[in-house]
């Protein structure tokens, strides 16, 4: 096994890299995303950037 084939095998074997899990509740992700949008919109209007 060469170094290149070892790297390809390791990366395609489903190794987790610490990213978000796919089986988590999607509603929490959506609510937090919209909360961030609201906070940024409030900050923009308070600073007069709009």
Buried (B, 14 or more C-beta within 10 A) or exposed (E): EEEEEEEEEEEEEEEEEEEEEEEEEEEEEEEEEEEEEEEEEEEEEEEEEE
